[in-house]
Amino acid sequence: MNRVFATLVTSLAFIVGAAHAQVVRLPSMTSSNSETAMDRPAPQGRPRNLFSGYPSELSQPLIPQGQPSAGPDLPGGTLGGSGLEPLSEMVSPEGALPPMARPENEPPLPKGARPGVFQQLLVSETYLPRLNGDAGFGINDVLVQATFGFPLFTRDNPLLITPVFEVQMLDGPMSPELPPELYDASVSLLHIRKFTQRFSLHLGVAPGVHSDFEKSNDDAIRIPARILGVWDWRPDTQLIFGVLYLARDDVNFLPAAGVIWTPSEEMKLELVFPRPRFAQRFVYAGEIEWWWYVGGEFGGGSYAVRDAGGAGSNVVTLSDLRLLLGVERRVTNGTNSRIEVGYVFDRKIEFQESLPTFEADPTLLVRGGLSY
């Protein structure tokens, strides 16, 4: 256990150090003569634009990237292909161009996105208790990740790079025997290519190692990927269509399709498989917003592990379905926090060789997270 937390602390320190090294602070654009309507302060009680402020922009991906349990979370403002400063502003010797140097037709940063390279640091923990001795199966999942954004020639076509480290500490079952910890270490590359004002394509790949770090083999290296099309059908409606390659032993490919409907600034409905969600804002006070939401998840992943006898190796796949209820506090350009509770069912533990499938009892879920 000490080795687990030492590894986690080392990874967190590295990510925080890298984040501070990459931050580029830009001056406020609201004083510029090129100020647009979206740059001006919003009336009290209203966010700055229609798609701002819905929960989990910074703490849950719209659609899981690769193995759902280890999928990186995307910073706000990336869905439409914007959210990063132009390349000239990120690499100028002074760290930023003067406000007047910004082109008049350059769109402002959407709410939730940051100027410069560093976009987000996220730490979360998910706890599934072991409720039954023989058929029970508990998990304590800790995740640390950071997201860095780079314009691929233009900020409307960004490249997001997200290193992720996750450890799952297992409790049970009595049989079959599982390793005490499972690890995910990956780097996600997501490119958002905006072809028109209404259509963008999301291309992602996330090579990584998923194993117990004891008896790994080639099965530990997995390269999940995805391709998604996003069509702005109407100002309040987006259509999502594409496919996910999960690189799992139980499910290799999943269709990703659905509708995102935002009837008002206070409500958002994401009817998107495999991660549907409904969210509603119940408090708005300037830079602070409170949201509640309900949703579903498809959890699990495949891992190369040591055989119970210790002589060889095997691949274990965990899978489950989750119903969630959450509350999130969002602070513009600050630290966001959330807490979720849920019910986890249809839980399976499958092995590539020899051992039969084990069906674990349903359990509860508690998740907390901080993002900056």
C-alpha positions, 0 to 999 in steps of 0.5 A, spaced: 500 500 500 505 504 501 508 503 494 501 505 491 501 511 495 508 513 493 507 512 486 501 516 486 504 522 490 510 522 485 505 522 479 501 528 482 507 532 483 510 531 476 503 533 473 503 539 478 510 541 476 509 540 469 502 544 469 505 550 473 511 550 468 506 550 462 501 556 464 501 562 460 497 568 463 494 572 458 491 579 459 484 580 460 480 581 453 474 585 456 478 592 455 480 591 448 476 595 443 475 589 439 470 587 445 464 583 443 457 582 446 460 575 449 466 578 452 461 583 456 459 582 463 453 578 463 447 580 467 446 578 474 443 571 474 445 569 467 451 565 464 455 568 458 453 564 453 448 558 451 453 552 452 456 555 458 456 552 465 453 545 465 456 540 470 462 535 468 465 539 463 471 539 467 470 532 471 467 527 466 468 526 459 462 526 454 463 520 452 469 515 455 475 515 451 478 508 451 477 504 457 471 507 461 474 507 468 481 510 465 478 515 460 481 522 460 476 527 462 475 533 457 476 541 459 470 545 458 469 549 451 472 543 447 466 540 444 465 545 439 472 545 437 475 552 441 477 554 447 485 555 446 488 561 445 492 562 438 499 559 437 501 566 436 499 568 443 502 562 446 509 562 443 510 570 443 517 572 447 513 576 452 508 570 453 502 574 450 500 579 445 497 586 447 490 586 447 489 590 441 493 585 437 488 580 437 484 580 431 477 583 431 474 576 429 477 572 433 472 568 438 473 569 445 475 564 450 468 560 452 467 559 459 471 553 462 477 554 458 483 557 460 488 561 456 495 558 454 497 551 454 495 548 461 487 547 461 486 542 467 488 538 473 483 533 476 484 528 482 478 524 483 476 518 488 471 513 487 469 508 492 465 501 491 464 498 498 464 490 498 457 489 501 457 481 501 463 477 504 463 471 498 460 474 493 462 481 494 467 485 491 469 492 493 474 497 489 477 504 491 479 508 485 484 514 485 485 518 478 490 523 477 490 527 470 492 533 467 490 536 460 494 540 456 492 544 449 495 546 443 492 549 437 494 545 431 495 551 426 489 554 429 485 554 436 479 552 432 482 545 431 486 544 438 490 538 440 489 536 447 494 531 450 492 528 457 497 524 461 492 519 466 494 515 472 489 511 475 490 505 481 484 501 483 485 498 490 481 491 490 477 488 496 475 481 494 472 477 492 474 470 496 474 466 489 477 467 484 483 471 487 485 477 484 491 482 485 491 487 490 491 493 485 490 494 478 493 500 474 492 504 468 497 509 465 496 512 459 496 518 454 490 521 451 491 525 444 485 528 442 484 532 435 478 536 434 478 538 427 472 543 425 470 543 418 465 548 418 461 552 423 456 547 424 460 540 423 467 538 427 470 531 427 473 528 434 479 524 433 482 520 439 487 515 441 490 513 448 495 508 448 497 506 455 499 500 460 493 497 464 496 491 468 497 489 475 505 491 474 507 484 477 506 479 471 505 484 465 505 481 457 503 484 451 496 484 453 497 490 458 499 495 452 492 497 449 490 503 444 483 505 445 481 510 440 475 514 437 472 518 432 466 522 433 462 527 428 458 533 432 453 536 428 450 543 430 443 542 428 440 548 431 443 553 436 440 549 442 441 542 439 447 538 437 447 531 434 453 526 436 455 520 431 461 515 431 464 509 434 469 507 440 474 502 440 475 500 447 480 495 446 477 491 451 476 483 451 469 483 453 467 489 448 471 492 443 467 497 439 461 501 441 457 505 437 456 513 440 450 516 438 445 521 440 442 528 441 445 534 446 439 538 447 440 545 451 433 548 452 436 554 456 442 556 460 439 552 466 438 545 463 442 540 459 440 533 456 445 529 453 441 523 450 448 520 448 450 512 448 454 510 452 454 516 457 447 519 458 446 525 463 441 530 465 443 536 468 440 542 471 442 548 474 439 550 481 444 556 483 447 562 479 451 567 483 456 571 479 462 566 478 459 560 482 454 555 479 451 549 483 448 544 478 445 537 480 445 531 475 443 524 474 446 519 469 449 513 467 456 510 466 459 503 463 465 502 467 470 497 467 476 495 463 481 489 461 488 488 465 494 483 464 495 480 471 499 474 474 495 468 475 493 466 481 499 460 482 504 466 480 507 462 474 504 465 468 499 471 466 492 472 464 487 477 462 482 480 467 476 484 465 472 488 469 465 490 467 459 494 470 453 499 469 452 505 474 446 509 475 449 516 478 446 522 482 451 528 483 452 535 485 457 540 482 460 546 484 463 550 479 467 556 479 469 560 473 477 560 473 477 557 480 477 550 483 470 546 481 468 540 486 463 535 485 460 529 489 456 523 486 452 517 489 450 511 485 448 504 484 452 499 481 449 493 478 451 487 472 458 486 475 462 481 472 469 479 472 471 475 466 478 471 465 481 470 458 484 463 460 481 458 464 477 461 470 469 461 469 466 468 469 464 471 476 458 475 477 459 480 483 453 482 487 450 489 486 453 495 490 453 502 492 458 508 489 461 514 492 465 519 488 468 525 489 473 530 485 476 536 484 478 540 478 482 546 477 
